[in-house]
Amino acid sequence: MHTSPESPEPESPEPETAEPETAEPESAESAPPDVALGAIISERRQLINLAYRLLGSLADAEDVVQEAYTRWYAMTPAQREAIASPGGWLTTVASRICLDLLGSARVRRESYVGEWLPEPLPDHAEWADGGTSRRPVDPADRVTLDESVNMALLVVLDAMTPAERVAFVLHDVFRYSFNEVAEIVGRSPAACRQLASSARRRVDASRAKVTPAAQQAALVRQFKQAWEEKDIATLINLLDPNAMGLADGGGVVNAAPPTGGSERIARYLVSMLDLVPDLEFLERTVNGRPGLVVQQEGVTSTVIAFDVEDDRITRFWAMRNPEKLRPWTSV
């Protein structure tokens, strides 16, 4: 990985979303149609994984991948055969669409009601026996849950410029070379190296010491039990004195305003149970880390992701916007 800073980033025009240029075919003509089709379809999961990390929204990621495939099949057979690497072509197109969407998202969020948070993702394996009413999810549509999708990182990524985010995700997460990133972003390799370096500094500055999953799970379990028992003193003890909580209701449902401080948060959480006493709390994996799902009459109403450091909860993010809870109603 290249981490040394480069000279200041040169100005360059905004990238276009035109399809990348084709290359000379490498035995594409000899590949049976079913094999070629299989190779194209097999790229779907990789594209979904990439687009979600770039956008923080599974719904938008699915739309991007669908658009990339639409552009692929809009070409003539001869044009498709002239592309040496269909997977590389699809990745380039999908990344450029994401880059455009990230630019327009900043404008859209100016009218978004309340806090905007990334869309949380479930671990489908935990819901395998969740009932016959749940719709099975195609494995090709699932996002790999690892540290590159933890909520804390996605929140930091969302604060970056579109070009920084794309350069960082492509290079540091998916290991594309800076020459490849440059082709996608529409800037020089040196400029892309600088973008990724700037993004990496932001990530490093915000990154807390990683807490083992088992340790975080135990802390979340204690938090859940104290919340259920309305034990304010224990909740305060489990929260960092300067803990912060954010909730996203999207203007669709009521969401708590940003809360700060362990006592304020603890008292607010207990007051919620006084208002809605029939809530059920489930321990579930949220974006690859231990979290909580809150249900009312069997319907998921809130998904909470946590950030933990030194046996204390330092931050949590509560998703209440039903439009962003779609993956939790189909698992």
N, C-alpha and C positions, 0 to 999 in steps of 0.2 A: 504494500500500500504506500502511495506517495503522500507524504504529509508536509513536506517543506513548502513554505509560502513562495509564491511567484511575484513578479512585478505587478503593479496595479492593473486591474482588469480593463482591457481595451473596450471602448464602446463598440457596439455592434448592433445591427438591426434585430428586431424581435423575430424569433423563429417562426417559420411558416409551417402549416400542417400538411403541406403537399407530400405525397408519397415519395419515399426515397427512390433514387435512381436504381435501375435494374443492373444486374451484372450478367456476365456471360454464363450460360447454363453449364452445370457440371453433371452430365448424364441425367438431367431431369427428364429428357425425352424418353429415356429407357425405363423410367420408373413406372410400374403399373399404376393406373388411376386410383385403385383402392389404397395402395401404399402411400401415395402422395396425399390423399385425403386424410388418411390416418395421421400422417405427420403434421398436417395443419391443425387438426382437431386436438392433437396431443399438446399443442402449445397453449390451450385455453387456460389451464390452471396456472401456468407461469405468468400469463398475462394478467389474470385476476389478481394474483399475488402482487405483481408489480404495481398495477393501477390502484389497488387499495392503499398501498404504502405511499403512493404519490398523492392521493386525494383524501384519504381518511374516511371514505364512504364506500361501502360495499355496493350500494345501489348505483352510484356514479361509476364505480369500477366496472360493473357489469355492462352499463351503457357504453362505456368506452370500448370494451372488448367487442361488443356487438357491432359497433361502428367500424372497428378495425377489420373484422371479418366481412362486413358489408363492402368495404372498399376493396378487399381482396377479391371477392367474387364478382365485383363490378368490372374487373379487368377481363380481357379476353384470355382464352387458354394460352395463346402464344405469349402474351405478356407475363402470365404467371409462370410459364415454363422458363422464361428468361431470367427469373430471379433465382440466384444460386442458393440463397438461404431464406426460405419462407419464414422461419421463426425469427430471424433477424429483421426481416421486413416488417412483420407484424409488431415486433417490439418497438421498432422505430416509429411506426405510425401511431401505435397506442400511446407511447411516451409523448409524442408531439401533441396529440389530442389532450392529454392530461395537462401539458404545459399551458395550452390555451385555456383550459377549464380553470386552472389555478389562478390565472390572471383575472378571469371574469368572476371567480368566486369572491375575490376581495370586494368587488362592487356589490354582489348579491348580499354579502354578509352585513353591509351597512344598513340594510333593512330587516335583518334577522332580529327577532325579538329575544332579548336576553343573551346569555352566554351561548357561544357555538362550541360544541365539543365534537371530537371524532366519533364516528359510529362504532360502538363496542361490538366485539365478535365473540360468539360462544365456542366452546369445545363440543362439537356435535357428539363425540363419544360419550359424554356425560349424560346425554339426553336419549340414549339408545332405547331406553325402556319408558320413554315419556308418554306413551299412549298411542293408540292407533290413529288418533285424529291428527297427529303431526305429519306434515308433508316431508317425505324423504328428500334429502338434499344431494344433488349430483356431486360426487367427489371432485369433479373438475371445477366446481364453483366454490370450493372451500379454500379458505386462506390458511396457509401454514402458520401456526401459532408459535412464534419464537420471540426473542427479545427485540427484534426489529419492529414488532407491532405492539409493544407494551404501551399503555396509554400515555405515560409520561413522555416517551419519545415522540409519539404522534402529536402531542400538544406542542412540543418544541418545534417539530417539523412544520406545523401549521403557522408558526410565527416567522418562518423564513420567506425570502422572496421565492417566486416560482422557480427561477433558474437555479437558485441554491438548493432547493429541495430536490429537484430532478437530478442535478449533478451528484448530490450526496447519495441519494437512494440508488441511482444506477451504479455509481462507482463503489461506495463503501458497503452497500448491502448486497447488490447483485454482481459486483466485481467486473463491471464493464470497464474497458480501458478508457483513458481520457480521449483517445482518438475516436472511439465509438461514441462516447458521450458528446463530443464536439459535433459530430454529424447530426445527432438528435437535437441538441440544444441550439445549434446554429451559431456557435462561437468557436474560438480557437481552442485547441487542447490546453494551452497555457491558461486561458481565461477559465476554462472548466476546472482545471486544477485549483485555481484560486477560489472559485465558487465552492468547491467541495471542502477546501481547507477552512473557509469562513464558516460553512455550515458545521463542520466538525468541531470547531471551537465553541460554537453555541451548544452543541450536544454535550461536549465535555464539561462546560461550565455548569450545566443543569443536572448532570448525571450524579445521582447519589450512589453510595456503595450498594451493590446488588445484594439483596437479602435472599438467602436460600428459599426456594418455594415452600418447603415444609415448614420453615420458621414463619413465613408470611401467612401460610394457611392456618397455623395455630393461633396467630394473632387475630386474623380475621374471624376465626371461630369464637374467640373470647369476646371480640367486639359484637358479634351477632348475639351471643348469649346475654351480654350486658344490655344490649339494646332491647331484646325481647323482655328482659326482666325490669326494664326501666331503671337500671342501676347507673345513675348519673355519676357517682363517684368513680366507678370502675371505668366508665367511658372516658372520663377526664384523664384517668391514669393511662389509658391505652393510646390516647391522642397526644401528639407533641404539643407543648404549650402554644406554639405558633402555627398549629395545623390550619390548613386551608381546605375548604370544600367548595366545589362548583357544581351547579346543576343546570342541565339543558332541557328546557321544556318547549323551546321553539315557538312559544306563543300559542301552542296547541293545548297544553295542560299547564297547571300551576307548577312553578318550580321555585325552590328556595333561592333567594339572592345569594351572592357569594358570602360565605361565612368564614370568619377567622377567629382563632383562639379555641382551645380545647373546651372550656366551660360553655362558651356560647354555642358551639356545635353540639355538645352533649345535651344541653337543655332543649335545643331545637329538635333534635332527633326524638327525644322522649315526648315532646309535645305533639309530634306527628302521630305517635301511637294513641295519644288521648283523643285525637281527632278521627283517626281511622284505626280502630282497635283490632280489626280482623285481618291484619297483614300477616303473610307467611314469608319467612326468610329462608333462602336456599343458598348453600355454599356451592359456588360454581366457578369455573375458570373463565376469566374475562380477559381477552386479548393475551392469553398465554400465562396469566398470573392469577393467583387466588383472589376471588372477589365474591360479591353477593348479588343475588337476584331477589327482588321483592315482588311478591305476587298478591293479588287480591281476587278471591274466588277463582283461583287457578289461572288467572291472566297476569302475565308479566307487565308490571307497571313501571319498574325502575331497575336499572342495572348499574351496579357500583363497582368501579375499579379503584384500587388503592395503591399508594406509594408508601413504602415502609423503610424506615432507617433506624437502627439502634433500638429495636423492640418498641418503636412507637410509629403510629400512623401519622405521616407528615402531610399527605395530601390525599384527597379522594375526589372522584369525578362521578356524578350521578346523572345517568341518562334517563330522562323521563319523556322525551319527545317520541310519541308512538310511531312516527314516520321513520325514526332511526332505530326502532326496536324490532323491525321486521325479521331480522335473522333469529331473534329470540322467540318468535311466534311460529317459526317454520322448522325449528330443530326437532 
